[in-house]
């Protein structure tokens, strides 16, 4: 957690929740630290709400479908996120975007305390003797791994040992695009 007094004493409008408020420039509160989909590196709309369209918790493969379209107004005409825990051993996150502009940059990002090793077509995350294999399809243009210290302001409380993982794809023709990220839990 970040100490509010120290941040506020720097003149930062911590309680300004407007779209361009100071609050969102802080790492822990802004889009840089969240496990979200980004279009052209833009933040989501802070006043918008996503809606859960369907969710099933039972069975071998629980699934949730979210309509995130309102969060991406002006960036895409429809955005859905589908989360499935296949056979309770593989997490699949499938993002489908429609109405993207030409030359859109779509990035899927995740904050983690695990170390990240790039592999052929994916990543290997390690933490406390456990591993997690991840891959993205279609194969992204770039797999980016960045220590979070590089994303934070100098006056923010450090988060040593945390990394941001990004799968980045270019959608040259715009239109529709689906990005599927899988993590094998076993």
C-alpha positions in Angstrom: 0.0 0.0 0.0 1.0 3.6 -0.5 0.9 6.1 2.3 -1.7 8.8 1.4 -0.3 11.6 3.5 3.1 11.5 1.8 1.5 11.6 -1.7 -0.9 14.4 -0.7 1.9 16.5 0.8 3.4 16.6 -2.7 0.3 18.5 -4.0 -1.1 15.5 -5.8 -4.9 15.5 -6.1 -5.3 11.9 -4.7 -9.0 12.2 -4.5 -9.6 13.6 -8.0 -11.4 10.7 -9.6 -12.0 12.5 -12.9 -10.7 10.8 -16.1 -7.5 12.9 -16.1 -7.2 13.3 -12.4 -3.8 13.0 -10.6 -5.0 9.9 -8.9 -4.6 7.8 -12.1 -0.9 8.9 -12.6 0.1 7.0 -9.5 1.3 3.4 -10.3 -0.8 1.6 -7.7 -4.1 3.4 -8.7 -3.6 3.9 -12.4 -3.8 1.6 -15.4 -0.1 0.7 -15.3 -0.6 -1.6 -12.3 -3.8 -3.4 -13.3 -4.3 -6.7 -15.1 -6.2 -5.2 -18.0 -6.4 -5.0 -21.8 -5.2 -1.7 -23.3 -5.8 -0.2 -26.8 -3.2 2.2 -28.0 -1.9 2.4 -24.4 -5.0 4.4 -23.4 -6.5 4.2 -20.0 -10.0 2.7 -19.5 -12.8 5.2 -18.9 -12.9 5.5 -15.1 -16.7 6.3 -14.9 -17.7 3.4 -17.1 -18.8 0.0 -15.9 -18.2 -3.4 -17.3 -21.1 -5.9 -17.1 -20.9 -9.7 -16.3 -23.0 -11.3 -19.0 -22.7 -14.9 -17.9 -20.9 -16.8 -15.1 -20.9 -20.4 -14.2 -18.9 -21.5 -11.1 -19.6 -25.2 -11.2 -18.2 -28.1 -13.1 -14.7 -28.8 -14.4 -14.4 -25.6 -16.4 -16.0 -22.5 -14.7 -16.4 -19.6 -17.0 -17.3 -15.9 -16.9 -18.0 -13.6 -19.8 -17.7 -9.8 -19.3 -18.9 -7.0 -21.6 -16.1 -4.4 -21.2 -17.3 -2.2 -24.1 -18.1 0.9 -22.0 -14.5 1.0 -20.7 -13.1 1.4 -24.2 -15.5 3.9 -25.7 -13.8 5.7 -28.7 -11.3 2.9 -29.0 -13.5 -0.1 -30.0 -17.2 -0.6 -30.7 -17.3 -3.9 -28.7 -15.0 -5.5 -26.2 -15.6 -8.8 -24.4 -13.4 -10.7 -22.0 -14.0 -14.4 -21.4 -12.3 -16.2 -18.4 -12.3 -20.0 -18.3 -10.6 -22.3 -15.9 -10.3 -25.3 -18.2 -10.3 -28.6 -16.3 -9.3 -26.5 -13.3 -5.7 -26.6 -14.6 -5.5 -24.0 -17.4 -6.6 -20.4 -17.1 -7.8 -19.0 -20.4 -8.5 -15.3 -20.9 -9.9 -14.5 -24.3 -10.4 -10.9 -25.4 -12.4 -10.1 -28.4 -12.4 -6.5 -29.8 -14.5 -5.2 -32.7 -14.4 -1.8 -34.4 -10.7 -1.1 -33.7 -9.0 1.8 -35.6 -6.4 1.0 -38.2 -2.9 0.4 -36.8 -4.3 -0.3 -33.3 -1.9 -1.5 -30.7 -3.5 -4.0 -28.4 -1.7 -5.0 -25.2 -2.6 -7.5 -22.5 -0.9 -6.8 -19.2 -0.4 -8.5 -15.9 1.4 -7.4 -12.7 3.2 -10.3 -10.9 5.7 -10.9 -8.1 7.0 -13.9 -10.1 10.2 -13.8 -12.1 9.5 -14.0 -15.8 11.5 -15.8 -18.4 10.7 -15.4 -22.1 10.4 -18.7 -24.0 9.7 -19.7 -27.6 6.1 -18.4 -28.0 5.5 -17.5 -24.4 6.7 -17.0 -20.8 7.6 -19.0 -17.8 6.8 -17.5 -14.4 8.5 -18.7 -11.3 7.8 -18.0 -7.6 8.5 -19.9 -4.4 9.5 -23.1 -6.3 6.3 -23.1 -8.5 6.1 -22.5 -12.2 3.4 -21.2 -14.5 3.6 -21.4 -18.3 2.0 -18.7 -20.3 1.4 -18.2 -24.0 -0.5 -15.8 -26.2 -2.2 -16.4 -29.6 -1.9 -15.1 -32.1 1.8 -14.9 -31.3 2.3 -11.3 -30.2 4.6 -8.8 -31.9 6.4 -8.4 -28.6 6.5 -9.9 -25.2 7.6 -7.1 -22.7 8.8 -7.7 -19.2 9.5 -4.6 -17.1 10.4 -4.2 -13.4 7.7 -2.0 -12.0 10.2 0.4 -10.6 10.6 1.7 -14.1 6.9 2.5 -14.3 6.7 4.3 -10.9 7.4 7.9 -10.0 10.4 8.5 -7.8 8.3 9.5 -4.9 6.1 6.4 -4.9 6.7 3.6 -2.4 8.9 1.0 -4.1 7.6 -2.5 -5.0 10.8 -4.6 -5.3 10.4 -7.9 -7.0 7.3 -7.0 -9.0 7.2 -7.1 -12.8 4.7 -6.1 -15.5 4.2 -8.6 -18.3 2.7 -7.4 -21.5 1.8 -9.3 -24.7 1.6 -6.7 -27.5 -0.1 -7.1 -30.9 -0.5 -4.7 -33.8 -3.8 -4.8 -35.6 -2.9 -3.1 -38.9 -6.3 -3.2 -40.7 -8.3 -2.4 -37.6 -11.7 -4.1 -37.4 -11.9 -7.3 -35.3 -9.2 -9.0 -33.2 -9.1 -11.8 -30.7 -6.2 -12.3 -28.2 -6.2 -15.5 -26.3 -3.8 -15.8 -23.3 -3.4 -19.2 -21.6 -1.6 -20.1 -18.3 -1.1 -23.8 -17.5 -1.4 -24.1 -13.7 0.0 -27.6 -13.4 
